[in-house]
Amino acid sequence: LGAMFVLIILITSCNKYANDFQSLRDQNQALKEQLDALSLKVNGVAALQTQLASTTAQITALQTAVESLPTTGGIASQFATLVNSLTIVSGKIDNITTTLNLVAGNGTATKAVVDALTVTLNQIISDKAASDAALNLKLTNLKAQLNLASTSEQVADIQTQILNQIIASSVVTTTKITDLKTSIQTAIANHDSNVMTLIGTLQTTVDAGNAENVVTLSQILTNLQTNNDATQTSIVALQASLDAANSELAVLLANAAMYNGDVNISTDTDVTFYLGKLNQMGIINGNLIVNSSSITNVSGLNTILPAVMAIIGPGHNVTINAANATPLLLLNNLTSVRGNYTVLGHDIDDSALNNIGENLLYDYPGNYELVSLASVNDLKLANTIGNINFPNVTINGHIGDNTFFANGHVTFSALGTHTIVLGKNGINYLTASNATDITIGSVTYSNGLTINASLAKNVILSSATGTGTGGSIILNTPLATTININNLVSVDGVLTVTGDPSCSLWIGNWNDNTNSVVTINSIHTVNIPSWVGSNAGTGTHLYAPDALDVMLSSYQWLAGTIPSGVSGNLASVVNLTLGNIIGVVDLNNYNSTLVTANITAATPELNHWSSVSAQVNTTGNDHLTNLTIAGTLQSSNLTNLPVLENLHTTGIINSFTLDHAAVINNVNLGHNAFVGASGFGGPGSDLIITNNAKLVNLAPSSLDWMRSLTVNNNASLIHFNFSSYHTLVYSGPIVSVSIDAPSVIGGYTPSVSPVSAGNPAIQAIIKSNDIMTLKSYIVSALANTHVTTTTFSINIGIPVSTTLETVMNTDHASWTVLNGYTNLVTGGPLDTANELSLVVAQ
């Protein structure tokens, strides 16, 4: 009978609890409907709705679990405690509902925002359904484990697992909320625009904690079957976590209080009224209209205005008519305006303004500056008389002065407008007659950009790419000493730049290799390091008729570009740097001006001799004084250079000729011959050094693989060194050496004819350190069957006023044959193997 009585009470209690839970469910359904309406009006409600949806799911899960509880176990008192805790949670929900009612109204959500919010909520519902399914499965498994547990030890183990999970969830959630609380309170105190981001982070943390708590609450109900003391401990820990989260939400919502309606301040009475509403001035869900012409309590006004942080709601605008320049009106914490923003009369402090949903109008004497502004639709700067500074703005519509965005044509030519700084904007044609500094930010010009600024000294396009038909960029800035278009990559039309002669123009990223035409007027220094040019050899042209220093370190210099392109339009070039050439560079094109040339050929894509096509040639250049050649070239033929003083080669030049360089006395030859992949090597090196009257020394440092060596008629040549030759070319049949250097110092000891059989002949001795540097290579060529033809003819000067050829002819003529002896000297010059054997070091 007693047992039956207990059972009846428990059943009655459970029915009562079920009714209570049904009431909670009804409350939450009503709350959800309210939130659905609020989501169309209040920013940030999506995060709160996620919180409450999670709480609703908790209550639903609890009710389901309660309805399935066994009717025995003596759990009435502990279950009553749980219901009490849930009643407290319900109270928290009521508090949040009340707070939401305070921020409801005509909020800032647009259709796009609502649509995005709907997608988010649908995803939350989907995710929650999946989470509940997993939770129910886990709950079923836990119940099954408890039903199967046959010993108290097994039951205790399961209880311990559940308790540890509850404690871990509570600790992590509480720690995260505590850390975020500090950051948010600091941000609120500092009027930091990042508050809403931090609130969102807190909400995410709370949601994560609630997701874990849904699981732990269900596990607590399962634990009730064991009537274990740990159950109450778990409920207390969970309640503490929920209390902390809801407390933080209450604080944040209190700080987000707003003023619903227009704020219109034009009298001292208005100032007094809104001072009483100061705590609501942070967010204004209406228009802000200020006219200070009749206000004497400006200090009060400057207490109200700094409190304003955002104007929300569609069609809500800001209009400030500042009657006096001093004291300055302080709207210095305003960051966002949903509608239009207008300042008339005098400048104000609006330095924090970041985003304007519609248009901005400045109309007052002085500078127009808003460094923080990131986005606006139309930007109208009426009656401009001062500087313009909007460096970070993206202008989604148009920009203009009093005439206002007439087809992208803008005129800012007031006498006081010396500086113009604009971010991304819709300017296509800017006239700024008195501007000295112009900076245009990152922008893509669908219709190009033209700047006419006759007094500009500094012009900066941080990044600009024309993408539409006629998308040319033209800078008419004849006095500009600094033109920074370093990030300019390409245009669909032409690039034309006019600047001061002293300007050093560097277009660091320009690589338009289609049909670009680049014209540089007046400027003396032009550097375009990334321009490769057209692979087809046509269409990419540089016209720089006034440039003295031209650097094109990547330009391929194909034959098709030369007559109508680069070479024909550098009429004044003095110093020329070319890199990556794959065509023929003819320095004759610059005969009247060129002094220094530094030319580097490209490395061929294939390591085949047939892929090598670059050449550097000149058949006469009256001013060329310094020449450097590098890279991989087929040949270089340099002739008739009356003032060449310095010559330096590196890399590969298979055939090199220096002829009639009148004044050069030393050359630095560091190049080698082409050695390709197996079967694709070059024919061997040719070195031709002839008729250079002042050349004193000749010593190529790396040249090898000889095919021919010609050193003739260099009247002042006193030393040569050809020790770099040491590898024979098997792919070619010839090694040919011709040296006529009558100033080279050597020595000669004539031969002695045999007197008698007991007094044999003494062969002549040719002493020359210079010839010794070549002797072993010629001997190797003579002895190698792969070299089918080896010829050499060497004539040097000796320490008398004669030549090797002369003394060898005399020696041969004076020889008397006796007892079979033969003079190895057959007459000059040195051209036989026997004569070569007579050469020794000095």
Buried (B, 14 or more C-beta within 10 A) or exposed (E): EEEEEBEEEBEEBBEEBEEBBEEBBEBBEEBEEBBEEBBBBBBBBBBBBBBBBBBBBBBBBBBBBBEEBEEEBEBBEBBEBBBEBBEEBBEBBEBBBEBBEBBBBBBBBEEEBEEEBBEBBEEBEEEBEEBBEEBBEBBEEBBEBBEEBEEEEEBBEBBEEBBEBBBEBBEBBBEBBEEBBEBBBEBBEEBBBEBBEBBEBBBBBBBBBBBBBBBBBBBBBBBBBBEBEBBBEBBEBBBEBBBBBBBBBBBBBEBBBBBBEEBBBBBBEBBEEBBEEEEBBBBBBBBBBBBBEEBEBBEBBBBBBBBBBBBBBEEBBBBBBBBEBEEBBBBBBBBBBBBBBBBBBBBBBBBBBBBBBBBBBBBBEBBBBBEBBBBBBBBBBBEBEBBBBBBBBBBBBBBBBEEBBEEBBBBBBBEEBBBBBBBBBBBBBBBBBBBBBBBBBEBEBBBBBBBBBBBBBBBBBBBBBBEBEBBBBBBBBBBBBBBBBBBBBBBBBBBBBBBBBEBBBBBBBBBBBEEBBBBBBBBBBBBBBBBBBBEEBBBBBBBBEBBBBBBBBBBBBBEBBBEEBBBBBBBBBBBBBBBBBBBBBBBEBBBEBBBBBBBBBBBBEEBBBEBBBBBBBBBBBEBBBBBBBBBBBBBBBBBBBEBBBEBBBBBBBBBBBBBBBBBBBEBEBBBBBBBBEEEBBBBBBBBBBBBBBBBBEBBBBBBBBBBBBBBBBBEBBBBBBBBBBEBBBEBBBBBBBBBBBBBBBBBBBBBBBBEEEEEBBEBBEBBBBBBBBBBEBBBBBBEEEEBEEBBBBBBBBBEEEEBBBBBBBBBBEEBEEBEEBEBBBBBBBBBBEEBBEBBBEE
